[in-house]
Amino acid sequence: NCCCPPGRRVQSSKLGPTPPRLLTEEEYRLQGEVETRKALAELRSFCQSPEFSAWSTVSRIQSPKRFADFVGGASHVTPNEVSVHEREFGLESLFIDEQLFEEDDDDEEEENVDDSFAG
């Protein structure tokens, strides 16, 4: 009744579904930027719509002026927040991490050299 050979059908069911392809680090970063921009635009658009209750929202947030600026088109982050983020997650932090790993490697090599003289 089936057009496929039975052995082939059994083999394909054993393999199961093909796992999805993982994103590269660059694709992951790019997708994050694109999706964040899209979500911020949707949020800004919703906040400008007639269904949005501005008074009840503004009464509950800490920085109403900043929120109003965002709805008007300003950035959702301050320059200070950008610099803190760059320090913690940007190239500068990667450079510091690399230095720490290099120092650890040097320490291990020195310990190995000391061990060889002890024996």
C-alpha positions in Angstrom: 0.0 0.0 0.0 2.9 2.4 0.6 5.2 3.6 -2.1 8.3 3.8 0.1 10.2 0.6 1.0 9.4 -0.4 4.6 13.1 -0.5 5.6 13.6 3.1 4.7 10.5 4.2 6.6 11.8 2.5 9.8 15.2 4.0 9.4 13.8 7.6 9.0 11.6 7.2 12.1 14.6 6.1 14.2 16.5 9.3 13.2 13.7 11.5 14.5 13.2 15.1 13.6 16.2 17.1 12.3 17.4 19.5 15.0 17.1 23.2 14.1 20.3 24.9 12.9 21.9 27.0 15.7 22.5 30.7 15.0 26.0 32.0 14.8 27.0 34.6 17.4 26.7 37.4 14.7 23.3 36.1 13.6 22.1 36.0 17.2 23.3 39.6 17.9 21.7 40.9 14.7 18.4 39.1 15.4 18.4 40.6 18.9 18.9 44.1 17.5 16.2 43.7 14.8 13.6 42.2 17.2 14.4 44.8 19.9 13.9 47.7 17.4 10.7 46.1 16.2 9.3 45.6 19.7 10.2 49.2 20.7 8.4 50.5 17.6 5.3 48.4 18.5 5.4 49.7 22.1 5.7 53.3 21.0 2.9 52.9 18.5 0.6 51.3 21.1 1.4 54.2 23.6 0.3 56.7 20.9 -3.0 54.9 20.2 -6.4 56.0 21.6 -6.8 52.7 23.5 -3.7 53.5 25.7 -4.5 54.9 29.1 -1.8 57.5 29.5 -2.8 58.9 32.9 -2.9 55.6 34.6 0.4 54.5 33.1 2.2 57.8 33.9 0.9 57.7 37.5 2.7 54.4 38.0 6.1 55.0 36.4 9.2 56.6 38.0 10.2 58.8 35.2 7.2 60.3 33.4 9.3 62.8 31.4 11.6 60.1 30.1 8.6 57.9 29.2 7.0 60.8 27.3 10.2 61.5 25.5 10.3 57.8 24.4 6.8 57.9 23.2 7.7 61.0 21.2 10.6 59.2 19.5 13.6 59.6 21.9 15.9 56.6 22.6 14.8 54.2 25.3 18.3 54.3 26.9 20.4 57.2 28.1 24.0 57.8 27.0 25.1 56.8 30.5 23.3 53.5 30.3 24.9 52.8 26.9 28.4 53.4 28.3 27.7 51.2 31.4 26.4 48.4 29.0 29.5 48.8 26.8 31.8 48.5 29.8 30.0 45.4 31.0 29.2 43.6 27.8 31.1 45.3 25.0 34.5 44.9 23.4 36.2 46.4 26.5 34.9 43.6 28.7 36.0 40.9 26.1 39.5 42.3 26.2 39.6 42.2 30.0 38.3 38.6 30.0 41.0 37.6 27.5 43.7 39.2 29.7 42.4 37.3 32.7 42.4 34.0 30.8 45.9 34.7 29.5 47.1 35.3 33.0 45.5 32.1 34.2 47.3 30.2 31.4 50.7 31.7 32.4 50.2 30.8 36.0 49.4 27.1 35.1 52.5 26.9 32.9 54.7 28.3 35.8 53.2 25.7 38.2 53.9 22.9 35.7 57.5 24.0 35.4 57.9 24.2 39.2 56.4 20.7 39.5 59.0 19.2 37.1 61.9 20.6 39.2 60.4 19.2 42.4 60.4 15.7 41.2 
